[in-house]
Amino acid sequence: MGGQKAIGGAPVTEEQIVAWAAEAEAGYDADELRRRGRGRPGRGAAPSRVVAVRLTAEELAALDARAEREHKTRSEAMREH
């Protein structure tokens, strides 16, 4: 298997893989994992829905420009409009 593996742009070292394997083999605290939850944090009392939106290249460029100008993510800019 060729190529360097990375997470978030940072290379994954052999030492990190060994550490992760040791952590997994030691076992995880299931109660702690349940307390932390999984996935993204909720945005309200009810579960959020994911909605697919199709944008033209021009619309996407305008959205990205607005998000960058306002120091927001695409999603944040879309939710406010």
PDB file of N, CA, C and O in Angstrom:
ATOM      1  N   MET A   1       0.847  -1.168   0.000  1.00  0.00           N
ATOM      2  CA  MET A   1       0.000   0.000   0.000  1.00  0.00           C
ATOM      3  C   MET A   1       0.891   1.229   0.000  1.00  0.00           C
ATOM      4  O   MET A   1       1.521   1.521   1.017  1.00  0.00           O
ATOM      5  N   GLY A   2       0.966   1.957  -1.106  1.00  0.00           N
ATOM      6  CA  GLY A   2       1.855   3.090  -1.199  1.00  0.00           C
ATOM      7  C   GLY A   2       1.191   4.377  -0.738  1.00  0.00           C
ATOM      8  O   GLY A   2      -0.027   4.448  -0.573  1.00  0.00           O
ATOM      9  N   GLY A   3       2.013   5.379  -0.537  1.00  0.00           N
ATOM     10  CA  GLY A   3       1.500   6.695  -0.195  1.00  0.00           C
ATOM     11  C   GLY A   3       1.446   6.943   1.297  1.00  0.00           C
ATOM     12  O   GLY A   3       1.249   6.036   2.105  1.00  0.00           O
ATOM     13  N   GLN A   4       1.626   8.186   1.622  1.00  0.00           N
ATOM     14  CA  GLN A   4       1.586   8.626   3.031  1.00  0.00           C
ATOM     15  C   GLN A   4       0.136   8.832   3.447  1.00  0.00           C
ATOM     16  O   GLN A   4      -0.629   9.450   2.706  1.00  0.00           O
ATOM     17  N   LYS A   5      -0.255   8.338   4.593  1.00  0.00           N
ATOM     18  CA  LYS A   5      -1.596   8.543   5.118  1.00  0.00           C
ATOM     19  C   LYS A   5      -1.601   9.793   5.976  1.00  0.00           C
ATOM     20  O   LYS A   5      -0.613  10.100   6.644  1.00  0.00           O
ATOM     21  N   ALA A   6      -2.712  10.514   5.959  1.00  0.00           N
ATOM     22  CA  ALA A   6      -2.810  11.754   6.733  1.00  0.00           C
ATOM     23  C   ALA A   6      -4.211  11.902   7.300  1.00  0.00           C
ATOM     24  O   ALA A   6      -5.176  11.379   6.743  1.00  0.00           O
ATOM     25  N   ILE A   7      -4.313  12.607   8.396  1.00  0.00           N
ATOM     26  CA  ILE A   7      -5.594  12.969   9.001  1.00  0.00           C
ATOM     27  C   ILE A   7      -5.565  14.480   9.179  1.00  0.00           C
ATOM     28  O   ILE A   7      -4.704  15.018   9.875  1.00  0.00           O
ATOM     29  N   GLY A   8      -6.508  15.151   8.547  1.00  0.00           N
ATOM     30  CA  GLY A   8      -6.536  16.601   8.635  1.00  0.00           C
ATOM     31  C   GLY A   8      -5.273  17.247   8.098  1.00  0.00           C
ATOM     32  O   GLY A   8      -4.879  18.317   8.563  1.00  0.00           O
ATOM     33  N   GLY A   9      -4.634  16.615   7.129  1.00  0.00           N
ATOM     34  CA  GLY A   9      -3.429  17.153   6.534  1.00  0.00           C
ATOM     35  C   GLY A   9      -2.147  16.796   7.269  1.00  0.00           C
ATOM     36  O   GLY A   9      -1.053  16.991   6.739  1.00  0.00           O
ATOM     37  N   ALA A  10      -2.275  16.269   8.499  1.00  0.00           N
ATOM     38  CA  ALA A  10      -1.090  15.890   9.273  1.00  0.00           C
ATOM     39  C   ALA A  10      -0.763  14.428   9.000  1.00  0.00           C
ATOM     40  O   ALA A  10      -1.653  13.579   9.041  1.00  0.00           O
ATOM     41  N   PRO A  11       0.509  14.120   8.722  1.00  0.00           N
ATOM     42  CA  PRO A  11       0.868  12.734   8.449  1.00  0.00           C
ATOM     43  C   PRO A  11       0.642  11.839   9.665  1.00  0.00           C
ATOM     44  O   PRO A  11       0.851  12.252  10.806  1.00  0.00           O
ATOM     45  N   VAL A  12       0.217  10.623   9.401  1.00  0.00           N
ATOM     46  CA  VAL A  12       0.025   9.630  10.455  1.00  0.00           C
ATOM     47  C   VAL A  12       1.299   8.801  10.545  1.00  0.00           C
ATOM     48  O   VAL A  12       1.712   8.174   9.569  1.00  0.00           O
ATOM     49  N   THR A  13       1.913   8.801  11.710  1.00  0.00           N
ATOM     50  CA  THR A  13       3.170   8.070  11.885  1.00  0.00           C
ATOM     51  C   THR A  13       2.907   6.648  12.336  1.00  0.00           C
ATOM     52  O   THR A  13       1.830   6.321  12.835  1.00  0.00           O
ATOM     53  N   GLU A  14       3.909   5.815  12.151  1.00  0.00           N
ATOM     54  CA  GLU A  14       3.823   4.431  12.624  1.00  0.00           C
ATOM     55  C   GLU A  14       3.641   4.411  14.138  1.00  0.00           C
ATOM     56  O   GLU A  14       2.912   3.570  14.662  1.00  0.00           O
ATOM     57  N   GLU A  15       4.296   5.331  14.843  1.00  0.00           N
ATOM     58  CA  GLU A  15       4.163   5.409  16.309  1.00  0.00           C
ATOM     59  C   GLU A  15       2.723   5.708  16.717  1.00  0.00           C
ATOM     60  O   GLU A  15       2.219   5.145  17.689  1.00  0.00           O
ATOM     61  N   GLN A  16       2.053   6.607  15.965  1.00  0.00           N
ATOM     62  CA  GLN A  16       0.663   6.940  16.270  1.00  0.00           C
ATOM     63  C   GLN A  16      -0.236   5.730  16.053  1.00  0.00           C
ATOM     64  O   GLN A  16      -1.143   5.481  16.847  1.00  0.00           O
ATOM     65  N   ILE A  17       0.003   4.987  14.998  1.00  0.00           N
ATOM     66  CA  ILE A  17      -0.789   3.788  14.721  1.00  0.00           C
ATOM     67  C   ILE A  17      -0.608   2.768  15.837  1.00  0.00           C
ATOM     68  O   ILE A  17      -1.579   2.157  16.284  1.00  0.00           O
ATOM     69  N   VAL A  18       0.628   2.580  16.289  1.00  0.00           N
ATOM     70  CA  VAL A  18       0.893   1.645  17.390  1.00  0.00           C
ATOM     71  C   VAL A  18       0.168   2.105  18.651  1.00  0.00           C
ATOM     72  O   VAL A  18      -0.408   1.285  19.366  1.00  0.00           O
ATOM     73  N   ALA A  19       0.190   3.414  18.932  1.00  0.00           N
ATOM     74  CA  ALA A  19      -0.492   3.950  20.117  1.00  0.00           C
ATOM     75  C   ALA A  19      -2.003   3.736  20.023  1.00  0.00           C
ATOM     76  O   ALA A  19      -2.640   3.351  21.003  1.00  0.00           O
ATOM     77  N   TRP A  20      -2.572   3.987  18.847  1.00  0.00           N
ATOM     78  CA  TRP A  20      -4.018   3.770  18.668  1.00  0.00           C
ATOM     79  C   TRP A  20      -4.375   2.296  18.848  1.00  0.00           C
ATOM     80  O   TRP A  20      -5.392   1.971  19.461  1.00  0.00           O
ATOM     81  N   ALA A  21      -3.547   1.416  18.320  1.00  0.00           N
ATOM     82  CA  ALA A  21      -3.808  -0.015  18.457  1.00  0.00           C
ATOM     83  C   ALA A  21      -3.758  -0.427  19.927  1.00  0.00           C
ATOM     84  O   ALA A  21      -4.607  -1.195  20.380  1.00  0.00           O
ATOM     85  N   ALA A  22      -2.774   0.076  20.677  1.00  0.00           N
ATOM     86  CA  ALA A  22      -2.671  -0.251  22.101  1.00  0.00           C
ATOM     87  C   ALA A  22      -3.887   0.267  22.856  1.00  0.00           C
ATOM     88  O   ALA A  22      -4.414  -0.423  23.728  1.00  0.00           O
ATOM     89  N   GLU A  23      -4.335   1.465  22.532  1.00  0.00           N
ATOM     90  CA  GLU A  23      -5.522   2.037  23.171  1.00  0.00           C
ATOM     91  C   GLU A  23      -6.752   1.173  22.900  1.00  0.00           C
ATOM     92  O   GLU A  23      -7.541   0.902  23.805  1.00  0.00           O
ATOM     93  N   ALA A  24      -6.910   0.743  21.648  1.00  0.00           N
ATOM     94  CA  ALA A  24      -8.056  -0.090  21.286  1.00  0.00           C
ATOM     95  C   ALA A  24      -7.998  -1.439  21.976  1.00  0.00           C
ATOM     96  O   ALA A  24      -9.018  -1.942  22.447  1.00  0.00           O
ATOM     97  N   GLU A  25      -6.805  -2.035  22.039  1.00  0.00           N
ATOM     98  CA  GLU A  25      -6.657  -3.340  22.672  1.00  0.00           C
ATOM     99  C   GLU A  25      -6.908  -3.270  24.173  1.00  0.00           C
ATOM    100  O   GLU A  25      -7.364  -4.247  24.768  1.00  0.00           O
ATOM    101  N   ALA A  26      -6.614  -2.119  24.797  1.00  0.00           N
ATOM    102  CA  ALA A  26      -6.859  -1.951  26.232  1.00  0.00           C
ATOM    103  C   ALA A  26      -8.355  -1.830  26.515  1.00  0.00           C
ATOM    104  O   ALA A  26      -8.808  -2.089  27.630  1.00  0.00           O
ATOM    105  N   GLY A  27      -9.121  -1.432  25.490  1.00  0.00           N
ATOM    106  CA  GLY A  27     -10.568  -1.307  25.653  1.00  0.00           C
ATOM    107  C   GLY A  27     -10.966   0.131  25.935  1.00  0.00           C
ATOM    108  O   GLY A  27     -10.169   0.935  26.419  1.00  0.00           O
ATOM    109  N   TYR A  28     -12.203   0.432  25.624  1.00  0.00           N
ATOM    110  CA  TYR A  28     -12.745   1.773  25.816  1.00  0.00           C
ATOM    111  C   TYR A  28     -13.816   1.737  26.888  1.00  0.00           C
ATOM    112  O   TYR A  28     -14.474   0.717  27.094  1.00  0.00           O
ATOM    113  N   ASP A  29     -13.983   2.848  27.560  1.00  0.00           N
ATOM    114  CA  ASP A  29     -15.024   2.995  28.574  1.00  0.00           C
ATOM    115  C   ASP A  29     -16.332   3.336  27.853  1.00  0.00           C
ATOM    116  O   ASP A  29     -16.518   4.471  27.414  1.00  0.00           O
ATOM    117  N   ALA A  30     -17.223   2.375  27.731  1.00  0.00           N
ATOM    118  CA  ALA A  30     -18.470   2.569  26.988  1.00  0.00           C
ATOM    119  C   ALA A  30     -19.314   3.682  27.581  1.00  0.00           C
ATOM    120  O   ALA A  30     -19.935   4.440  26.835  1.00  0.00           O
ATOM    121  N   ASP A  31     -19.356   3.804  28.910  1.00  0.00           N
ATOM    122  CA  ASP A  31     -20.143   4.870  29.532  1.00  0.00           C
ATOM    123  C   ASP A  31     -19.603   6.249  29.157  1.00  0.00           C
ATOM    124  O   ASP A  31     -20.373   7.177  28.911  1.00  0.00           O
ATOM    125  N   GLU A  32     -18.287   6.378  29.115  1.00  0.00           N
ATOM    126  CA  GLU A  32     -17.680   7.663  28.732  1.00  0.00           C
ATOM    127  C   GLU A  32     -17.990   7.983  27.271  1.00  0.00           C
ATOM    128  O   GLU A  32     -18.278   9.133  26.940  1.00  0.00           O
ATOM    129  N   LEU A  33     -17.935   6.997  26.409  1.00  0.00           N
ATOM    130  CA  LEU A  33     -18.254   7.231  25.004  1.00  0.00           C
ATOM    131  C   LEU A  33     -19.707   7.655  24.838  1.00  0.00           C
ATOM    132  O   LEU A  33     -20.001   8.524  24.017  1.00  0.00           O
ATOM    133  N   ARG A  34     -20.618   7.063  25.597  1.00  0.00           N
ATOM    134  CA  ARG A  34     -22.034   7.457  25.525  1.00  0.00           C
ATOM    135  C   ARG A  34     -22.229   8.881  26.007  1.00  0.00           C
ATOM    136  O   ARG A  34     -23.019   9.625  25.426  1.00  0.00           O
ATOM    137  N   ARG A  35     -21.516   9.281  27.071  1.00  0.00           N
ATOM    138  CA  ARG A  35     -21.645  10.642  27.595  1.00  0.00           C
ATOM    139  C   ARG A  35     -21.170  11.674  26.574  1.00  0.00           C
ATOM    140  O   ARG A  35     -21.768  12.741  26.440  1.00  0.00           O
ATOM    141  N   ARG A  36     -20.100  11.354  25.861  1.00  0.00           N
ATOM    142  CA  ARG A  36     -19.552  12.289  24.880  1.00  0.00           C
ATOM    143  C   ARG A  36     -20.442  12.395  23.656  1.00  0.00           C
ATOM    144  O   ARG A  36     -20.437  13.420  22.975  1.00  0.00           O
ATOM    145  N   GLY A  37     -21.194  11.365  23.370  1.00  0.00           N
ATOM    146  CA  GLY A  37     -22.050  11.376  22.189  1.00  0.00           C
ATOM    147  C   GLY A  37     -21.254  11.107  20.929  1.00  0.00           C
ATOM    148  O   GLY A  37     -20.037  10.930  20.975  1.00  0.00           O
ATOM    149  N   ARG A  38     -21.948  11.077  19.808  1.00  0.00           N
ATOM    150  CA  ARG A  38     -21.311  10.815  18.524  1.00  0.00           C
ATOM    151  C   ARG A  38     -21.735  11.887  17.538  1.00  0.00           C
ATOM    152  O   ARG A  38     -22.791  12.502  17.689  1.00  0.00           O
ATOM    153  N   GLY A  39     -20.926  12.102  16.553  1.00  0.00           N
ATOM    154  CA  GLY A  39     -21.279  13.009  15.474  1.00  0.00           C
ATOM    155  C   GLY A  39     -21.245  14.466  15.886  1.00  0.00           C
ATOM    156  O   GLY A  39     -20.702  14.836  16.927  1.00  0.00           O
ATOM    157  N   ARG A  40     -21.832  15.263  15.050  1.00  0.00           N
ATOM    158  CA  ARG A  40     -21.851  16.703  15.289  1.00  0.00           C
ATOM    159  C   ARG A  40     -22.838  17.033  16.396  1.00  0.00           C
ATOM    160  O   ARG A  40     -23.840  16.338  16.562  1.00  0.00           O
ATOM    161  N   PRO A  41     -22.562  18.090  17.155  1.00  0.00           N
ATOM    162  CA  PRO A  41     -23.512  18.488  18.197  1.00  0.00           C
ATOM    163  C   PRO A  41     -24.809  18.981  17.575  1.00  0.00           C
ATOM    164  O   PRO A  41     -24.815  19.508  16.463  1.00  0.00           O
ATOM    165  N   GLY A  42     -25.894  18.810  18.293  1.00  0.00           N
ATOM    166  CA  GLY A  42     -27.199  19.234  17.809  1.00  0.00           C
ATOM    167  C   GLY A  42     -27.308  20.742  17.707  1.00  0.00           C
ATOM    168  O   GLY A  42     -26.590  21.476  18.388  1.00  0.00           O
ATOM    169  N   ARG A  43     -28.215  21.203  16.847  1.00  0.00           N
ATOM    170  CA  ARG A  43     -28.426  22.637  16.681  1.00  0.00           C
ATOM    171  C   ARG A  43     -29.702  23.094  17.368  1.00  0.00           C
ATOM    172  O   ARG A  43     -29.998  24.289  17.376  1.00  0.00           O
ATOM    173  N   GLY A  44     -30.445  22.196  17.930  1.00  0.00           N
ATOM    174  CA  GLY A  44     -31.688  22.563  18.575  1.00  0.00           C
ATOM    175  C   GLY A  44     -32.229  21.371  19.341  1.00  0.00           C
ATOM    176  O   GLY A  44     -31.542  20.364  19.515  1.00  0.00           O
ATOM    177  N   ALA A  45     -33.472  21.496  19.797  1.00  0.00           N
ATOM    178  CA  ALA A  45     -34.077  20.428  20.591  1.00  0.00           C
ATOM    179  C   ALA A  45     -34.380  19.203  19.738  1.00  0.00           C
ATOM    180  O   ALA A  45     -34.246  18.070  20.201  1.00  0.00           O
ATOM    181  N   ALA A  46     -34.787  19.429  18.501  1.00  0.00           N
ATOM    182  CA  ALA A  46     -35.126  18.320  17.609  1.00  0.00           C
ATOM    183  C   ALA A  46     -33.943  18.014  16.698  1.00  0.00           C
ATOM    184  O   ALA A  46     -33.113  18.887  16.445  1.00  0.00           O
ATOM    185  N   PRO A  47     -33.860  16.788  16.209  1.00  0.00           N
ATOM    186  CA  PRO A  47     -32.776  16.455  15.282  1.00  0.00           C
ATOM    187  C   PRO A  47     -32.858  17.303  14.017  1.00  0.00           C
ATOM    188  O   PRO A  47     -33.953  17.602  13.538  1.00  0.00           O
ATOM    189  N   SER A  48     -31.720  17.688  13.481  1.00  0.00           N
ATOM    190  CA  SER A  48     -31.674  18.453  12.235  1.00  0.00           C
ATOM    191  C   SER A  48     -31.742  17.501  11.061  1.00  0.00           C
ATOM    192  O   SER A  48     -31.426  16.317  11.183  1.00  0.00           O
ATOM    193  N   ARG A  49     -32.156  18.028   9.927  1.00  0.00           N
ATOM    194  CA  ARG A  49     -32.205  17.236   8.699  1.00  0.00           C
ATOM    195  C   ARG A  49     -31.154  17.747   7.744  1.00  0.00           C
ATOM    196  O   ARG A  49     -30.875  18.945   7.699  1.00  0.00           O
ATOM    197  N   VAL A  50     -30.576  16.853   6.987  1.00  0.00           N
ATOM    198  CA  VAL A  50     -29.627  17.207   5.945  1.00  0.00           C
ATOM    199  C   VAL A  50     -30.416  17.384   4.661  1.00  0.00           C
ATOM    200  O   VAL A  50     -31.229  16.533   4.299  1.00  0.00           O
ATOM    201  N   VAL A  51     -30.174  18.498   3.971  1.00  0.00           N
ATOM    202  CA  VAL A  51     -30.895  18.794   2.741  1.00  0.00           C
ATOM    203  C   VAL A  51     -29.879  19.034   1.633  1.00  0.00           C
ATOM    204  O   VAL A  51     -28.977  19.858   1.779  1.00  0.00           O
ATOM    205  N   ALA A  52     -30.024  18.318   0.532  1.00  0.00           N
ATOM    206  CA  ALA A  52     -29.136  18.516  -0.620  1.00  0.00           C
ATOM    207  C   ALA A  52     -29.613  19.718  -1.417  1.00  0.00           C
ATOM    208  O   ALA A  52     -30.810  19.870  -1.663  1.00  0.00           O
ATOM    209  N   VAL A  53     -28.684  20.566  -1.820  1.00  0.00           N
ATOM    210  CA  VAL A  53     -29.008  21.760  -2.594  1.00  0.00           C
ATOM    211  C   VAL A  53     -28.102  21.800  -3.816  1.00  0.00           C
ATOM    212  O   VAL A  53     -26.895  21.591  -3.702  1.00  0.00           O
ATOM    213  N   ARG A  54     -28.671  22.063  -4.969  1.00  0.00           N
ATOM    214  CA  ARG A  54     -27.876  22.191  -6.191  1.00  0.00           C
ATOM    215  C   ARG A  54     -27.670  23.674  -6.476  1.00  0.00           C
ATOM    216  O   ARG A  54     -28.623  24.454  -6.490  1.00  0.00           O
ATOM    217  N   LEU A  55     -26.410  24.054  -6.702  1.00  0.00           N
ATOM    218  CA  LEU A  55     -26.084  25.438  -7.018  1.00  0.00           C
ATOM    219  C   LEU A  55     -25.288  25.480  -8.317  1.00  0.00           C
ATOM    220  O   LEU A  55     -24.515  24.569  -8.614  1.00  0.00           O
ATOM    221  N   THR A  56     -25.487  26.548  -9.086  1.00  0.00           N
ATOM    222  CA  THR A  56     -24.645  26.748 -10.262  1.00  0.00           C
ATOM    223  C   THR A  56     -23.255  27.154  -9.787  1.00  0.00           C
ATOM    224  O   THR A  56     -23.059  27.480  -8.616  1.00  0.00           O
ATOM    225  N   ALA A  57     -22.301  27.131 -10.699  1.00  0.00           N
ATOM    226  CA  ALA A  57     -20.941  27.548 -10.354  1.00  0.00           C
ATOM    227  C   ALA A  57     -20.937  28.993  -9.861  1.00  0.00           C
ATOM    228  O   ALA A  57     -20.198  29.331  -8.936  1.00  0.00           O
ATOM    229  N   GLU A  58     -21.757  29.843 -10.472  1.00  0.00           N
ATOM    230  CA  GLU A  58     -21.822  31.250 -10.077  1.00  0.00           C
ATOM    231  C   GLU A  58     -22.431  31.406  -8.681  1.00  0.00           C
ATOM    232  O   GLU A  58     -21.948  32.193  -7.868  1.00  0.00           O
ATOM    233  N   GLU A  59     -23.493  30.649  -8.417  1.00  0.00           N
ATOM    234  CA  GLU A  59     -24.114  30.709  -7.090  1.00  0.00           C
ATOM    235  C   GLU A  59     -23.160  30.232  -6.006  1.00  0.00           C
ATOM    236  O   GLU A  59     -23.078  30.833  -4.935  1.00  0.00           O
ATOM    237  N   LEU A  60     -22.442  29.153  -6.284  1.00  0.00           N
ATOM    238  CA  LEU A  60     -21.494  28.629  -5.317  1.00  0.00           C
ATOM    239  C   LEU A  60     -20.359  29.617  -5.077  1.00  0.00           C
ATOM    240  O   LEU A  60     -19.924  29.796  -3.939  1.00  0.00           O
ATOM    241  N   ALA A  61     -19.880  30.254  -6.131  1.00  0.00           N
ATOM    242  CA  ALA A  61     -18.821  31.262  -5.991  1.00  0.00           C
ATOM    243  C   ALA A  61     -19.311  32.432  -5.137  1.00  0.00           C
ATOM    244  O   ALA A  61     -18.577  32.928  -4.282  1.00  0.00           O
ATOM    245  N   ALA A  62     -20.542  32.870  -5.364  1.00  0.00           N
ATOM    246  CA  ALA A  62     -21.097  33.971  -4.577  1.00  0.00           C
ATOM    247  C   ALA A  62     -21.258  33.559  -3.114  1.00  0.00           C
ATOM    248  O   ALA A  62     -20.966  34.346  -2.213  1.00  0.00           O
ATOM    249  N   LEU A  63     -21.715  32.344  -2.875  1.00  0.00           N
ATOM    250  CA  LEU A  63     -21.861  31.843  -1.509  1.00  0.00           C
ATOM    251  C   LEU A  63     -20.512  31.771  -0.810  1.00  0.00           C
ATOM    252  O   LEU A  63     -20.380  32.204   0.335  1.00  0.00           O
ATOM    253  N   ASP A  64     -19.511  31.228  -1.492  1.00  0.00           N
ATOM    254  CA  ASP A  64     -18.174  31.131  -0.904  1.00  0.00           C
ATOM    255  C   ASP A  64     -17.592  32.509  -0.612  1.00  0.00           C
ATOM    256  O   ASP A  64     -16.953  32.712   0.421  1.00  0.00           O
ATOM    257  N   ALA A  65     -17.813  33.455  -1.521  1.00  0.00           N
ATOM    258  CA  ALA A  65     -17.304  34.814  -1.316  1.00  0.00           C
ATOM    259  C   ALA A  65     -17.957  35.444  -0.090  1.00  0.00           C
ATOM    260  O   ALA A  65     -17.285  36.077   0.724  1.00  0.00           O
ATOM    261  N   ARG A  66     -19.260  35.269   0.035  1.00  0.00           N
ATOM    262  CA  ARG A  66     -19.965  35.831   1.198  1.00  0.00           C
ATOM    263  C   ARG A  66     -19.478  35.180   2.488  1.00  0.00           C
ATOM    264  O   ARG A  66     -19.212  35.867   3.474  1.00  0.00           O
ATOM    265  N   ALA A  67     -19.361  33.847   2.479  1.00  0.00           N
ATOM    266  CA  ALA A  67     -18.916  33.132   3.677  1.00  0.00           C
ATOM    267  C   ALA A  67     -17.517  33.591   4.087  1.00  0.00           C
ATOM    268  O   ALA A  67     -17.254  33.812   5.269  1.00  0.00           O
ATOM    269  N   GLU A  68     -16.622  33.734   3.107  1.00  0.00           N
ATOM    270  CA  GLU A  68     -15.262  34.182   3.429  1.00  0.00           C
ATOM    271  C   GLU A  68     -15.277  35.618   3.956  1.00  0.00           C
ATOM    272  O   GLU A  68     -14.603  35.931   4.937  1.00  0.00           O
ATOM    273  N   ARG A  69     -16.037  36.475   3.310  1.00  0.00           N
ATOM    274  CA  ARG A  69     -16.128  37.889   3.718  1.00  0.00           C
ATOM    275  C   ARG A  69     -16.646  38.019   5.153  1.00  0.00           C
ATOM    276  O   ARG A  69     -16.196  38.879   5.910  1.00  0.00           O
ATOM    277  N   GLU A  70     -17.588  37.163   5.513  1.00  0.00           N
ATOM    278  CA  GLU A  70     -18.205  37.229   6.843  1.00  0.00           C
ATOM    279  C   GLU A  70     -17.571  36.258   7.833  1.00  0.00           C
ATOM    280  O   GLU A  70     -18.054  36.111   8.955  1.00  0.00           O
ATOM    281  N   HIS A  71     -16.480  35.589   7.418  1.00  0.00           N
ATOM    282  CA  HIS A  71     -15.764  34.629   8.280  1.00  0.00           C
ATOM    283  C   HIS A  71     -16.707  33.550   8.804  1.00  0.00           C
ATOM    284  O   HIS A  71     -16.761  33.272  10.002  1.00  0.00           O
ATOM    285  N   LYS A  72     -17.446  32.952   7.875  1.00  0.00           N
ATOM    286  CA  LYS A  72     -18.406  31.904   8.211  1.00  0.00           C
ATOM    287  C   LYS A  72     -18.182  30.706   7.303  1.00  0.00           C
ATOM    288  O   LYS A  72     -17.474  30.791   6.300  1.00  0.00           O
ATOM    289  N   THR A  73     -18.796  29.591   7.669  1.00  0.00           N
ATOM    290  CA  THR A  73     -18.772  28.433   6.796  1.00  0.00           C
ATOM    291  C   THR A  73     -19.894  28.586   5.762  1.00  0.00           C
ATOM    292  O   THR A  73     -20.780  29.427   5.913  1.00  0.00           O
ATOM    293  N   ARG A  74     -19.841  27.767   4.722  1.00  0.00           N
ATOM    294  CA  ARG A  74     -20.928  27.776   3.744  1.00  0.00           C
ATOM    295  C   ARG A  74     -22.271  27.537   4.429  1.00  0.00           C
ATOM    296  O   ARG A  74     -23.250  28.239   4.175  1.00  0.00           O
ATOM    297  N   SER A  75     -22.293  26.541   5.295  1.00  0.00           N
ATOM    298  CA  SER A  75     -23.556  26.186   5.979  1.00  0.00           C
ATOM    299  C   SER A  75     -24.090  27.342   6.798  1.00  0.00           C
ATOM    300  O   SER A  75     -25.286  27.631   6.761  1.00  0.00           O
ATOM    301  N   GLU A  76     -23.212  28.010   7.541  1.00  0.00           N
ATOM    302  CA  GLU A  76     -23.660  29.146   8.355  1.00  0.00           C
ATOM    303  C   GLU A  76     -24.252  30.248   7.480  1.00  0.00           C
ATOM    304  O   GLU A  76     -25.291  30.820   7.810  1.00  0.00           O
ATOM    305  N   ALA A  77     -23.583  30.542   6.359  1.00  0.00           N
ATOM    306  CA  ALA A  77     -24.069  31.582   5.451  1.00  0.00           C
ATOM    307  C   ALA A  77     -25.423  31.176   4.866  1.00  0.00           C
ATOM    308  O   ALA A  77     -26.312  32.019   4.741  1.00  0.00           O
ATOM    309  N   MET A  78     -25.592  29.920   4.510  1.00  0.00           N
ATOM    310  CA  MET A  78     -26.860  29.462   3.936  1.00  0.00           C
ATOM    311  C   MET A  78     -27.988  29.504   4.960  1.00  0.00           C
ATOM    312  O   MET A  78     -29.112  29.880   4.628  1.00  0.00           O
ATOM    313  N   ARG A  79     -27.698  29.121   6.201  1.00  0.00           N
ATOM    314  CA  ARG A  79     -28.740  29.092   7.229  1.00  0.00           C
ATOM    315  C   ARG A  79     -29.251  30.498   7.550  1.00  0.00           C
ATOM    316  O   ARG A  79     -30.415  30.664   7.915  1.00  0.00           O
ATOM    317  N   GLU A  80     -28.405  31.491   7.419  1.00  0.00           N
ATOM    318  CA  GLU A  80     -28.809  32.864   7.783  1.00  0.00           C
ATOM    319  C   GLU A  80     -29.641  33.546   6.704  1.00  0.00           C
ATOM    320  O   GLU A  80     -30.326  34.529   6.987  1.00  0.00           O
ATOM    321  N   HIS A  81     -29.593  33.050   5.488  1.00  0.00           N
ATOM    322  CA  HIS A  81     -30.282  33.742   4.399  1.00  0.00           C
ATOM    323  C   HIS A  81     -31.715  33.335   4.302  1.00  0.00           C
ATOM    324  O   HIS A  81     -32.438  33.825   3.435  1.00  0.00           O
TER     325      HIS A  81
END
